[in-house]
Amino acid sequence: MKHRWRLLACLLALTGSAGATDWEWRLPAWAPRPVVPADNPMSAAKVELGRHLFYDRRLSINGAMACASCHLQARAFSDGRRVGIGATGQAHPRNAMGLGNVAYFPVLTWADPRMTRLEAQARVPMFGEHPVEMGLAGREADIETLLQGDPRYERMFRQAFAGDAHPWTIANLTRALAAFQRSLVSFDSPYDRYRFGRQADAIGPAAKRGEALFFSERLACFHCHGGITFSDAVMHERLEQPETGFHNNGLYNRDGRGAYPEDNQGVKAATGRVEDMGRFRTPSLRNVAVTAPYMHDGSIATLAEVLDHYQAGGRRIPAGPNAGDGARSPHKSMFITGFALSRRERRDLLAFLESLTDRGFLSDPAHADPAVTGPRPRAPSGR
């Protein structure tokens, strides 16, 4: 259990300012603050503007899709689909990641180590063409005209970017979206209240037994899913360098040499290196019970099936274009070795994973559609 206490020591570090103006992080005392870029400090006005933009369907080619269409609050800002579907109906090759605690992730996508800033990442779904998501390529001027011509946005952009003579720009739009996304912090699950809030009855006996399994060397889950994000990809103010984790978990082995489907080869698509085949960023397990389906391509439907995959040490696909035994992949992570679980241990481990759900985060009006909730409520910090 020594690894769990090392995690606790990390979480108990208190932090100072993150370049904020009037912004107050709504964090428990044990949680460090995320790193905020100096050229886009947090402010209440900027976050509120970003919230409006996040839910605005006019920011798509046909007015039918917003950022929130693929990032639903009730699903921890994932979408419940196997893969994302764009405004024109085109399918994305990958599953939509949840956005909870995205401010703590030093790499923002499944497979591109170069995508490190939310301000830059926002441009991909908006203006990307392979695949088309929101379909705004070539319409930058139209979007800026829309923003300036809307009385609400005219006022909100002036408040959020008071020093700009002409604040209705794509650059400021992405800054506001990034600020809102950084505000999506989730650290109030029953497990948080039990382990770090010292509430002994916050989780039941099954979840406590599941915690012991999760942090054991026998299962080794914590090696990739530890730390404040329950992932080995993390950056916050008390870390000198970002930690990034990309792993091949034995999901495919199409040719006996570890091949993945051509449109989903992981970090190899960015680096060209064979050893990067099938390596994807470790997702967070916070709120994992509501973010199904799972894996980078949404190809595992339930948490129980995820346990099947890791118990077997990789996935065996008996027939079809992806047939192969992932457990025999030469590129598979050293931590994916397989293990045996009794029926009770499976139930215990699932109970632990379910205890990571922050129900308040899933319904917090501060993160919800402003058309439904109105202006952002200003709750006290340190909830």
KEVOBA-738978 format. One record per residue (C-alpha): x, y, z; residue in three letters. Coordinates in steps of 0.05 Angstrom, whole numbers, padded with zeros to 5 digits, always signed. Layout:
<recs>
XYZALA
...
</recs>
This chain:
<recs>
+00000+00000+00000MET
+00060+00046+00001LYS
+00042+00073-00068HIS
-00025+00097-00043ARG
+00009+00137+00012TRP
+00057+00166-00038ARG
-00004+00189-00077LEU
-00033+00220-00014LEU
+00031+00258+00000ALA
+00028+00287-00070CYS
-00044+00308-00061LEU
-00033+00342+00005LEU
+00014+00393-00025ALA
-00018+00462-00022LEU
-00006+00512-00077THR
-00003+00586-00090GLY
-00030+00631-00145SER
-00040+00605-00216ALA
-00038+00673-00248GLY
-00111+00686-00231ALA
-00146+00753-00228THR
-00213+00749-00194ASP
-00217+00673-00204TRP
-00224+00626-00144GLU
-00210+00552-00156TRP
-00265+00509-00126ARG
-00217+00457-00098LEU
-00212+00418-00033PRO
-00152+00438+00010ALA
-00113+00375-00009TRP
-00116+00386-00084ALA
-00060+00425-00119PRO
-00079+00477-00170ARG
-00069+00466-00244PRO
-00018+00505-00284VAL
-00049+00562-00324VAL
-00011+00593-00383PRO
+00014+00663-00370ALA
-00017+00689-00434ASP
-00087+00666-00415ASN
-00099+00678-00340PRO
-00164+00655-00310MET
-00220+00705-00295SER
-00293+00697-00278ALA
-00314+00737-00339ALA
-00271+00694-00386LYS
-00298+00629-00357VAL
-00369+00653-00363GLU
-00358+00674-00435LEU
-00327+00606-00449GLY
-00387+00571-00418ARG
-00434+00607-00466HIS
-00389+00591-00526LEU
-00384+00518-00505PHE
-00459+00509-00510TYR
-00471+00553-00572ASP
-00495+00511-00631ARG
-00484+00570-00678ARG
-00410+00553-00676LEU
-00419+00497-00726SER
-00430+00494-00801ILE
-00504+00478-00796ASN
-00522+00506-00728GLY
-00536+00436-00702ALA
-00475+00423-00659MET
-00437+00455-00601ALA
-00376+00433-00562CYS
-00426+00407-00512ALA
-00456+00360-00563SER
-00396+00314-00555CYS
-00383+00332-00483HIS
-00445+00322-00440LEU
-00442+00344-00368GLN
-00482+00284-00342ALA
-00430+00238-00373ARG
-00371+00277-00343ALA
-00365+00314-00409PHE
-00360+00252-00453SER
-00416+00233-00500ASP
-00435+00160-00492GLY
-00420+00143-00565ARG
-00369+00094-00589ARG
-00335+00149-00630VAL
-00350+00222-00640GLY
-00398+00244-00696ILE
-00388+00311-00729GLY
-00439+00363-00751ALA
-00442+00333-00821THR
-00450+00262-00795GLY
-00377+00242-00807GLN
-00350+00194-00755ALA
-00287+00209-00717HIS
-00239+00150-00709PRO
-00235+00160-00634ARG
-00279+00163-00572ASN
-00294+00231-00542ALA
-00253+00239-00479MET
-00286+00267-00416GLY
-00264+00337-00397LEU
-00264+00330-00322GLY
-00197+00358-00295ASN
-00172+00370-00365VAL
-00132+00428-00336ALA
-00086+00377-00304TYR
-00069+00340-00368PHE
-00003+00359-00402PRO
-00025+00324-00466VAL
-00097+00333-00489LEU
-00113+00280-00540THR
-00110+00205-00545TRP
-00049+00200-00590ALA
-00014+00266-00605ASP
+00041+00284-00556PRO
+00048+00352-00589ARG
-00022+00376-00569MET
-00008+00408-00502THR
-00050+00472-00500ARG
-00126+00477-00495LEU
-00124+00542-00535GLU
-00093+00504-00594ALA
-00134+00441-00586GLN
-00200+00480-00591ALA
-00183+00497-00663ARG
-00182+00424-00684VAL
-00256+00407-00675PRO
-00275+00477-00700MET
-00234+00481-00763PHE
-00207+00411-00776GLY
-00228+00375-00840GLU
-00201+00305-00828HIS
-00250+00289-00800PRO
-00301+00346-00802VAL
-00327+00359-00732GLU
-00357+00428-00727MET
-00342+00445-00799GLY
-00319+00517-00792LEU
-00258+00514-00838ALA
-00255+00578-00879GLY
-00310+00612-00838ARG
-00266+00648-00788GLU
-00289+00717-00811ALA
-00362+00696-00807ASP
-00352+00673-00736ILE
-00319+00738-00715GLU
-00377+00777-00747THR
-00427+00734-00710LEU
-00392+00747-00643LEU
-00387+00822-00653GLN
-00459+00827-00678GLY
-00490+00791-00618ASP
-00504+00842-00563PRO
-00492+00791-00508ARG
-00425+00770-00537TYR
-00407+00842-00552GLU
-00413+00857-00478ARG
-00382+00792-00453MET
-00320+00795-00498PHE
-00307+00867-00475ARG
-00312+00845-00402GLN
-00268+00784-00412ALA
-00215+00819-00454PHE
-00219+00890-00429ALA
-00151+00910-00457GLY
-00168+00892-00529ASP
-00195+00945-00575ALA
-00226+00891-00619HIS
-00236+00829-00574PRO
-00282+00788-00619TRP
-00227+00745-00649THR
-00218+00670-00659ILE
-00157+00674-00613ALA
-00199+00703-00556ASN
-00255+00653-00570LEU
-00207+00595-00559THR
-00178+00629-00497ARG
-00247+00634-00467ALA
-00264+00562-00485LEU
-00198+00540-00454ALA
-00213+00579-00390ALA
-00281+00546-00383PHE
-00252+00477-00394GLN
-00198+00490-00341ARG
-00254+00507-00292SER
-00282+00435-00298LEU
-00250+00407-00236VAL
-00276+00344-00203SER
-00249+00323-00135PHE
-00311+00308-00093ASP
-00325+00235-00105SER
-00343+00189-00047PRO
-00272+00161-00052TYR
-00243+00231-00045ASP
-00285+00242+00017ARG
-00263+00176+00046TYR
-00189+00176+00030ARG
-00172+00250+00033PHE
-00231+00279+00072GLY
-00225+00226+00127ARG
-00299+00206+00123GLN
-00294+00132+00142ALA
-00366+00117+00119ASP
-00363+00154+00052ALA
-00353+00087+00016ILE
-00374+00017+00035GLY
-00333-00045+00052PRO
-00334-00071-00019ALA
-00304-00007-00047ALA
-00251-00008+00008LYS
-00232-00079-00011ARG
-00232-00057-00084GLY
-00184+00000-00067GLU
-00135-00050-00037ALA
-00138-00092-00100LEU
-00130-00031-00145PHE
-00067-00008-00109PHE
-00037-00078-00104SER
+00023-00102-00144GLU
-00019-00163-00161ARG
-00065-00122-00206LEU
-00017-00063-00216ALA
-00074-00016-00238CYS
-00043+00043-00201PHE
+00020+00042-00243HIS
-00018+00074-00301CYS
-00079+00101-00262HIS
-00049+00134-00201GLY
-00039+00206-00179GLY
-00088+00262-00174ILE
-00119+00247-00242THR
-00120+00172-00234PHE
-00075+00172-00296SER
+00000+00175-00306ASP
-00010+00238-00348ALA
-00011+00298-00301VAL
+00016+00368-00289MET
+00003+00415-00232HIS
+00039+00471-00195GLU
+00077+00424-00149ARG
+00108+00384-00205LEU
+00172+00410-00237GLU
+00159+00373-00302GLN
+00096+00344-00334PRO
+00086+00269-00330GLU
+00059+00237-00393THR
+00036+00166-00402GLY
+00023+00132-00469PHE
+00014+00057-00468HIS
-00005-00002-00512ASN
-00054-00044-00472ASN
-00059-00103-00519GLY
-00125-00083-00551LEU
-00104-00106-00621TYR
-00053-00150-00655ASN
-00077-00157-00727ARG
-00015-00187-00758ASP
+00020-00223-00701GLY
+00069-00165-00698ARG
+00025-00117-00658GLY
-00010-00079-00714ALA
-00070-00035-00698TYR
-00123-00012-00748PRO
-00094+00038-00798GLU
-00136+00097-00774ASP
-00120+00085-00701ASN
-00046+00069-00692GLN
-00034+00113-00632GLY
+00028+00154-00622VAL
+00060+00120-00683LYS
+00017+00166-00728ALA
+00055+00226-00699ALA
+00125+00196-00693THR
+00128+00143-00747GLY
+00163+00096-00698ARG
+00143+00023-00698VAL
+00152+00019-00622GLU
+00097+00072-00615ASP
+00045+00027-00648MET
-00018+00024-00606GLY
+00006+00072-00552ARG
-00049+00118-00528PHE
-00053+00168-00471ARG
-00077+00138-00405THR
-00148+00164-00392PRO
-00170+00187-00324SER
-00211+00139-00282LEU
-00247+00195-00246ARG
-00321+00189-00263ASN
-00305+00127-00303VAL
-00372+00094-00286ALA
-00409+00146-00329VAL
-00361+00152-00388THR
-00375+00087-00425ALA
-00358+00062-00476PRO
-00284+00053-00463TYR
-00216+00053-00498MET
-00192+00101-00551HIS
-00241+00074-00602ASP
-00299+00060-00555GLY
-00293-00014-00571SER
-00307-00040-00500ILE
-00378-00027-00477ALA
-00377-00037-00401THR
-00331-00033-00341LEU
-00342-00108-00330ALA
-00315-00120-00400GLU
-00256-00075-00385VAL
-00239-00120-00327LEU
-00245-00180-00373ASP
-00194-00148-00419HIS
-00143-00135-00365TYR
-00154-00202-00331GLN
-00136-00235-00397ALA
-00075-00190-00407GLY
-00100-00166-00474GLY
-00158-00177-00521ARG
-00166-00237-00566ARG
-00209-00224-00628ILE
-00224-00291-00661PRO
-00247-00268-00730ALA
-00256-00209-00776GLY
-00209-00155-00802PRO
-00181-00142-00732ASN
-00171-00215-00713ALA
-00112-00229-00668GLY
-00088-00240-00597ASP
-00071-00173-00564GLY
-00041-00209-00505ALA
+00016-00231-00551ARG
+00031-00162-00579SER
+00105-00146-00577PRO
+00088-00073-00563HIS
+00043-00085-00503LYS
+00058-00049-00438SER
+00098-00088-00386MET
+00042-00076-00336PHE
-00010-00113-00377ILE
+00004-00184-00355THR
-00064-00211-00335GLY
-00089-00233-00266PHE
-00142-00277-00234ALA
-00201-00249-00195LEU
-00255-00284-00156SER
-00327-00262-00166ARG
-00326-00223-00102ARG
-00261-00189-00121GLU
-00291-00167-00187ARG
-00351-00138-00151ARG
-00304-00103-00102ASP
-00262-00073-00157LEU
-00323-00048-00194LEU
-00349-00018-00129ALA
-00284+00020-00121PHE
-00287+00046-00192LEU
-00358+00069-00182GLU
-00337+00106-00118SER
-00296+00153-00163LEU
-00359+00185-00189THR
-00367+00258-00169ASP
-00443+00267-00173ARG
-00439+00341-00156GLY
-00394+00352-00216PHE
-00445+00319-00262LEU
-00499+00368-00243SER
-00462+00430-00221ASP
-00500+00490-00250PRO
-00433+00528-00256ALA
-00415+00481-00313HIS
-00484+00474-00345ALA
-00517+00505-00406ASP
-00529+00579-00389PRO
-00593+00577-00429ALA
-00620+00531-00375VAL
-00584+00556-00312THR
-00573+00630-00326GLY
-00510+00666-00301PRO
-00456+00624-00270ARG
-00468+00615-00195PRO
-00408+00636-00153ARG
-00401+00581-00103ALA
-00349+00587-00047PRO
-00280+00557-00060SER
-00258+00494-00026GLY
-00324+00456-00032ARG
</recs>
